[in-house]
Amino acid sequence: MQTEMFSALFLFVFAASLSPGPNNVMLLASGANFGFRRTLPHWAGIGVGFQSLILITGFGLGRIFEIWPFSLTILKVVSVLYLLWLAWRIANAAAPRPGQSAGTPLTLLQAASFQWVNPKAWTMALTSLSVYAPSDDFRGVLIVAAAFLLAFVVSGTLWVALGRQLSRMLGDPRHLRIFNWTMAALLVASLVPVLTGG
């Protein structure tokens, strides 16, 4: 990969990773609700799941959409249902009342699995691989995966840390509930491009 192409890849990857999307909204909400340490499995799951998506797609899975176009419709339906379920979880993650159990952050496995139905993850993976690693070039796929991993370590950490900082302003359960419902609404809003084909 030439230096200019390499630079363009990193600019694309960091811009895509830092921009708001389902993963970043959920990391922000989890950081605010559960703190940095309890969010680490969720954070790690995103890294593991997205890396597996990039590598497996880069080495041939992406062709499934060409061979069976209907599989893209199935992916969209599953994505919408899963994102709605996650939005419900976020909306109801407010601090518990006395006698109620606290909510729980996503586990490593849940967060990793989510990458396979995350519309933004698929868009980033397919776009970056088609532009920066055409023809399933082994080295190119590994470079794209490494770039995303580096970008995620930085961006994911920043989103969790921002959520943790916000939690200090959300001590009042009412404020936390408003925050959670706002995050849930943003997560549902991230479905608009999926539903409109944009």
N, C-alpha and C positions, 0 to 999 in steps of 0.2 A: 504494500500500500504506500503510495507516494505521500510525501510530507504534507502537501496541500490537502489531499484527501483525508489524511489522518487528522489534521486540524479541523476540517469541516465536520468529520465524524464526532470529535469531542465537543464542538460547539453545539451540534444537534443533540447529542446525548445529554449534556448538562442542561440545555434549555428544556428538553422534554422531561427530564427527571425532576427539575426544580418547580416546574409549573404545577398548579393545582390539578388534581385528578383523584380518582377513588383512593389510591394508596396514600397519597399525601393528606387528604382529608381525614382518612381513618387514623393515620399516625398522629395527626394534630389532636384529634378527639381522644385518642387513647392516652397520649401524653398528658392531656388536661385531666382526664378522669382517673388514670391509674398510675401516673408518674413514669419516669424514665425506665427504672429497673423492671417494672412489671410489663412494660411495653416491649422489652428486648426480644422475647420470643416472636412477637408479631413482626417486629423489624427484621429479624433474621429470616423469618418465613418468606417475607417479600423478596429478600435477596436470593434465597435458595430457589424459590418458585420461578422468579423471573429469569434467573440464569438457566434453569432447566428448560424453560420455554424458548429462550433464544437459541440454545444449543440444539435442542431436538428439532425446532423449526428450521434452523439453519442447515441442518443435515437431512432435510427432506420432508418433514411433516407439513411444511407450508404448501406443498403441492396438493394436499388433500382438498383444499378449496378450489383448485383448478379441476381436479378429477370429479369431485362431488360438490358442486356449488351449493346444494341444499344443506351441506354441513355448516356453512356460514350462517344460515337461518337458525339452525339448531343452537349454534354458539350464541347468537344474539338473544334467543329466548332464555337460555340458561343464564346468560349474563344479567339480563333484566331481573329475573327472579332472584338471583343471588344478591344483586345490589340492593334490591328492595328489602330483602331479609337483613342485610347488613345495616341499612338505614334504620330499620326498626330497632335493631340492637343498640345503635348509637343513640337514637332518640330516647330510649328507655334506660340509658346508662347513668342517669343522674344519681347523686348521692342517695343512698337508701335511708328510709325513715327508721327510727328505732324498731328493732325486731325484724327488719327486712334484711335479706342477704345482699351483699354488694354484687354488682355486675362483675364480669370477668373480661379481660382483654382477649383478643384472638390468640390462639395458640400458633406455634410454628407451622404445624400441619395445615390448619385452617387458612393462614395467610399465604402459605405456599400454594395450596390448592386454588385459592382465589385468583392467582395470576393467570390460570388457564381459562378463566371466564371473565377476566378484566378487559373490557374493550380498549382502554388506553394502552394496556400492556401489549395486546395483539397489534394495535396500530403502530406502536413504537418498534416492536420486534420486526414486523413485516416490512415497514418502511426502511428501517436501518439496514436490514439484511439485503433487501432488493437494491439499495443504492450503494452500500459500502462493502457488500460481500456477495456480488452476483455469482451465479454458477456454482453455488454451494462450496466456494473456495474455503478449505479447511482453516487456513491461516486467517483469512478475512473474518470468518465466523468467530474464531477465538478472540480476535482483536475487538470485534463489536461487543462480544460478551464481557471482555475485560473492561472496556470503556464504560459499559452500563453498570458493572459492579462498582467501579471506582466512583462514578457519579452518584449511585444510590447510597453508598456509605456516607457521602457528604450530604446529599439532599435529605435522605431519610432521617439522619441524625438531626439535621436542622429543624425538620418538621416536628419531630418528637420533642426536641428542646423548646421549640416555640410553644407547643401545647403545655409543656411543664411550666413554663413561665406564665402562661395564661391562667393556669390553675390557681395561682396566687390571687388573681382578681375574681375568681369564681367560688369563693368560700361560701357565699349565700346559695343555698340549694336552688332558689328561684333563678339566679343568674346562671348556674350550671345547667339547669333544665333548658333555659332559653338557648344557651350555647349549644347543647346537644341537639336540640331540635333544628337549629340553624345548620349544624354540620350534617345532620340527616337530610335536610332539604338540599344542601349543596351536593351531597352524594347522589340524590335522586336527579338533580339537575344535570349531573354528568352523564345521565342516560340520554339526554336530548340528541347528541350526535348519533348514538346507536339507533334510536327510533326514527330519526329523520334521514339517516343515511349520510349525514354530513361528516 
